[in-house]
Amino acid sequence: MKPQPVLNYSTPQSLDASIQRACRHNGCGGEMVIGGKDFVRLTDPFVSVAGTLHCARCLRTDWLASFHWADTGEDLVSYRTRVRKAAPAALKIWSAAQLVVIVSFDLIGIIIGAFFGVITGTHAGGVFGAVVGFVLAVGLGPLILWPISRMLRADFRRYL
């Protein structure tokens, strides 16, 4: 049985940077060791990695499915899918809730803009609403989401 991801309340800077793992690129057969912040991002299935990885051996960028862990042979897409399925329910719910919060802020901005447009009788309401939605989503959103995200942080690097 595989170990479950462990919730920890540490900052990324305090995570043990010595934890690393070798992966192999199917395209060239080259093996590279991934560690530090890159390893933290790659092993966390709730962090977007754009679906690609850069091979340090052949210097090509390829899909995650073209890379596998050297020790187990599991490709990185399967690994991230497996870890995400095994993650605590709180992390899965929070991952979806963050998007809802951001979209809600955007909708609030649209409503404010529409209201402003009706009151002033101009089309400037749409622009005003877009600006308000952007400020809420990008400015206020992280201030609300960040503390909760830090509380629910999980260290997926040891989940092999």
N, C-alpha and C positions, 0 to 999 in steps of 0.2 A: 504494500500500500504506500502510495506517495504521500509525503508530508504535506500538511495543509499550510497555506500562507499564514504567516504570523503578523498580526497587527502590531505595529510599534509606533511609538509617539516621538520618533526622532526626526531631526531635520536632515535633508539630503546631505549637508556637509558632514554630519556626524556618522553617516552610514559608512561601514567599513569598505574603504576603497580597494582593499587588497583582494576582495572577492572578484574573481574573474572566471571566464569559461572560454574554451576554444570552440570555434565553429568552422565548418568547412563549406566552401563554395562549390556547388555542383558543377558550375560552368568551367572552372579551371582546376578544381581539385585542391586548390590552395587552402591552407588552414591559417586562421588568425585568432588571436586572443582578444577578447572584448572585456574591458573592465571599466571601473569608474562610473561616471555619469552615463556614458553610453550604454553600459551594461544594465544600469538601473532602469533606463528608458526602454531598452529592448525587452527586458524581462517583465515589465509591468504591462499587462494586457489592457489597462485602462488609459495608457498614454499612447497617443498617435505617433506612429513612426513612418507614415506615408507609404507603407507597404514595400519599401525598398531598403536595401543596405548596400554600402559601398565596400567592395572587397579590397583589402589592403595588399593582397598579393598580385592580382591582375589589374587592379585599379579600375575595374568596371563596376557600375551600379546595376544591381539586379534585384528581382523580386525576392521577398522574404522566403517564399517557398523554394527558392534556389539555394538556400543555405540550411544546413542542419548542424545540430550539436555534434561535435566530434566524438564525444564519449558515449552518447546514446543513439545517434543516428536519427533522432526525431527532428523533422523540419521545423523551422521557427514559427510558421503559421499554425501548425498543429499544436506546437508547444503553447503559444499564446492563447489559442482557443481552449485547450485543456485547462490551463491555469485560470482563465476567465470563468469557465464553468464551475471550477472548484472554489472560487473566491467566496468570501463571506457575503451573505445576502445584502448586508448594509452597503457594501461597496458597489454592488450591482445597482441597487436602488439609487444611490447617490450619483452614480455615473449618469443615469437617465434624468435625475432631478436637476442636475446642473443645466442641461439643455433647456428644460422647461423654464427655469428661472431666467435664463438669457432671453429666450423667445418672449416670455412675459414682459420683460422690460422693453423689448422692441415694440410689442403691442401697445403698451402704455404710452410710448412715444407717439405711435400712430394715432391713438385716441386723442391725446393732447393736441396733436397737430390738426386733426379734423375739427376739434372743438375750436381751436384758435382760428382756423380758416372760416368756420361758420360765423364766429363773432366778428371777425374783421371783414368778412366778405371778399377775401383775397385768396390766391393760390399759395401764398406764402406759408399757409398752415401746414401743407405737406412737407415743405422744406424744414420748417420749424420742428415738426413731429419727427422727421428723420434724424435731425440733430439731437433732439431730446432722447429719442430711443437709443441712438448710438452712445450718448453720454451715460445713460442709465446702464446699458448692457456692458459697455467697456469700462466705464469708470466705477460705477456703484456695484455692478455684478461681482467682480473679483473681491471687493471688500467684504461682501456677504459670503461668497462661496469659499474663499481661501481658508478662513479659520476652521470651517467644517471639514474641508478636504484634508487639512493637516491633521485633524483629530482622527480621521479615518484612514490615514496613510498605512499602507501595508508594504512589507518588504518581500518582494517576489523573487529576489535573487537566489534564495536558498531552496526554492521550489523546483526541484529538478525532476 
